Amino acid sequence: MKIFNARFTFFLAALAILCIAAVSFRKPSDYKNKKISHMFFIAGPDFTGIIGENGEISWNSGKPGARDGFVLPNGHVLICWADEVREYDNDKKVVFNYRKSAPANELGTAVRLENGNTLITESGKEPRLLELDQQGMIKAWIPLLPETDNVHMQTRMARKLPSGNYIVPHLLAFKVKEYTPEGKVIKTFNTDLPALGGRASENWPFTAIRLKNGNTLITLTHGNKVVEMNPDGQVVWELSNDDFQAKVLQDPCGAQRLPNGNTVIASYGANEGIRLFEIDRKKKIVWSYKRYRVHDFQILTTNGKPIKGNPLK
């Protein structure tokens, strides 16, 4: 999934045309900066689907409450809810499905890998990463070490690295752990550092993204921070509400680093006001969205142009 194929480019172009045509749906209050517009996928408690560049609903899963998800290069949409993962084709037919293996378990990740497998996190008595093929057969099973029996707080969005390892955030452990395919932890990023306020600040890691420069971008949901750490676990960039006049960081969950270096962040806990926003490296808000609450997301286009490459989210 290194580049978007022609079919996906056509898919995004068609959606962009719909965005331009559907001006009547536009809600100007949804956008702070009219110089930037995005089409984006939302996994959220009120709505799960795609929002066009003019603020209109371009695609609706019909099932809110999703946690993670991707629009795939072939135009399919892969979505994770707490109880199941679904892949919808272009006709909105479900072509892949996985349901949690026990009633008390929770799912938190759905990523289509380059080998065609789907990466899923399943929390519970035996927290684990799973890789499943398109027929739902388990191809990899990696046990996780979340350091808590609290199922809901064991983990969230995990991602697979080009090396074949996995990075997994563990909220109550205050750690992002890098696992080998054999389940060995070879690196840990601590989020209870004194420089970040220690454990009293409740910097629970939620999303961890390995960047092209080797650093790791981490959202700290209850601590209302976003940090970038170098390979040694040192904070080299930090965002908090001290950087803004208003408290725009309210339980940040999902994040995405764009090709231009900007960062988009989901403020999941915002009951009103800004719920998704983009900042530049100087921490200036250059775009924001206010309508639906956002748990995780994927920016698909900017000003009508598709985001190329593997999304860093």
Protein Blocks (a to p, Z undefined) as FASTA:
>chain_A
ZZccfklmmmmmmmmmmmmmmmmlpcfklpmblkbccddddddfkbgcdddfkopafbde
highiabdcddfkopacdddfkbccdddfkopafbdcddfbfkbccfbdcddfkopacdd
dedjbgcdddddfkopafbdcdddehpablklmpccddddfkopacdddfklopacdddf
kopafbdcdfkbfklopjmnopacfbdcddfkopacdddfknopaddddfkopafbdcdf
klpmbdfbghiabdcddfkopacdddfklmghjfbdcddfkopafbdcfkbccfbdcdfb
gghiacedjddZZ
